[in-house]
Amino acid sequence: MKYISTRGDRTPRGFSEILLEGLAPDGGLYLPVEYPQVDAATLARWRGLSYAELAFEVLSLYIDDIPAADLRDILQRTYNRTVFGTDAIVPLKPLEPGLCLEALSNGPTLAFKDMAMQLLGNLFEYELARRGEQLNILGATSGDTGSAAEYAMRGKQGVRVFMLSPYGRMSPFQQAQMYSLQDENIHNLAVQGVFDDCQDIVKAVSNDLEFKRRYRIGTVNSINWARLVAQVVYYFAGYFQATKSNDEQVSFAVPSGNFGNICAGHVARMMGLPIRRLVLATNENDVLDEFFRTGVYRVRKSAETHETSSPSMDISKASNFERFVFDLLGRDAARTRQLFAEDVEQRGSFQLQPQEFARVADYGFVSGKSTHADRLATIRDTWERCGTMIDTHTADGLKVARQWLEPGVTTLVLETALPVKFAATIREALGREPERPAALQGIEDLPKRFTVVPPSVQAVKDYIAQNC
Ligand SMILES: *Cc1c(COP(=O)(O)O)cnc(C)c1O
């Protein structure tokens, strides 16, 4: 399988070539030249495979430059009970007839980002060893992504992580999760500032091309194709668990921010998985809900971006969205470039032509929005009626899923985090503490390993130079 850019660069590149990359050189996002098609016979063969075997079947359609035995080994080491605490990896939790959760948060950091990041860690280690290279991953985090990256890369050969976080501003649980890692290749830099300071420093360091090349700086952000394709697997795994035969359809409801998770659902549907609807849920940051209602995509300014109680969905723009628009427009790269490289860059928005927007229905997308009050009500209702405690992001997904339920079609709501990560809102909704997995009892008391640095680009550069 070869990969091309959404903005017109058709230089064919293999999976291993784009694995360590972010954007394509022309500023677009990578997509496969075509989606491999899965027919009824293939679905029948895949039903009943273990998660790791299923992952091998799906991913080997997209990866032909890693020997099959190596890929199989990497997937067995990633998707197993030791890492995810369950043989099913993504078990379903029934709520009521026709509605269940698909649990994507059984990984080490209790959020769905582990599903892809754990694989990325093993793929990076493999590819860097093969090339005899090293990579220094630099990132900024206010919680979720940074800890998923650290738990994926800890102890890996050839990879170091330098993760900036705002000193003293994360919850005690989040601080404990990140700072308790004692691995030598993980560097937590607690910046004396806010999250924006951390992000500005990462941008400034990455814009210094000489420094970037010299210290082999890379990232693991959500536009990485390997992360996206790893997520395609759990749409298949959810489908097989929820259905008895391959002529049934299911719908998925997805708490969305950067459009990475639901874009994997779009890819699964394009491959031929019988998905009826992809129900996109946003919080108060409703850039994507607005698009799916109106055909207008309008990037928000920082002042218009809300800090909500489902913080991992607090986005001003959706960094993977261009992939879907490219497909929606019949893969017209010139039109995609015009919308994203011109209209969005210059005016901060675009509006599709009516005949372009009309095609959205063919792709199964519908959407809705959920607010803080909706989250509280949904968490409370799910606890009282089903005895299931859900986190704030999953609550957004469930709230919107209920607006689109159809008789005879099961809806799977993707559970993207566990409630223990968002204790304050759980207390507000239920007046009690969230449940905590046994392995994480008392992690706040573990010794912490981090370095406090001033909010200065030079201080961060100096630290990286001294620790490479
Ligand atoms: C990242 C994240 C999301 C949003 O996923 P996208 O791929 O950015 O759309 C939702 N919930 C949780 C808990 C997350 O960490």
The ligand as an SDF file (V2000), in Angstrom:
LIG
                    3D

 15 15  0  0  0  0  0  0  0  0999 V2000
   -8.4890   12.5990   22.5890 C   0  0  0  0  0  0  0  0  0  0  0  0
   -9.7710   12.2740   23.2720 C   0  0  0  0  0  0  0  0  0  0  0  0
  -11.0210   12.4550   22.6260 C   0  0  0  0  0  0  0  0  0  0  0  0
  -11.1610   13.0430   21.2450 C   0  0  0  0  0  0  0  0  0  0  0  0
  -10.6520   12.1930   20.2210 O   0  0  0  0  0  0  0  0  0  0  0  0
  -10.2910   12.7910   18.7890 P   0  0  0  0  0  0  0  0  0  0  0  0
   -9.5840   11.6900   18.1000 O   0  0  0  0  0  0  0  0  0  0  0  0
   -9.3840   13.9730   19.0420 O   0  0  0  0  0  0  0  0  0  0  0  0
  -11.5590   13.1940   18.1180 O   0  0  0  0  0  0  0  0  0  0  0  0
  -12.1750   12.0840   23.3210 C   0  0  0  0  0  0  0  0  0  0  0  0
  -12.1090   11.6120   24.5780 N   0  0  0  0  0  0  0  0  0  0  0  0
  -10.9390   11.4320   25.2170 C   0  0  0  0  0  0  0  0  0  0  0  0
  -10.9510   10.9320   26.6340 C   0  0  0  0  0  0  0  0  0  0  0  0
   -9.7250   11.7450   24.5960 C   0  0  0  0  0  0  0  0  0  0  0  0
   -8.5610   11.5770   25.2610 O   0  0  0  0  0  0  0  0  0  0  0  0
  1  2  1  0
  2  3  1  0
  2 14  2  0
  3  4  1  0
  3 10  2  0
  4  5  1  0
  5  6  1  0
  6  7  2  0
  6  8  1  0
  6  9  1  0
 10 11  1  0
 11 12  2  0
 12 13  1  0
 12 14  1  0
 14 15  1  0
M  END
$$$$
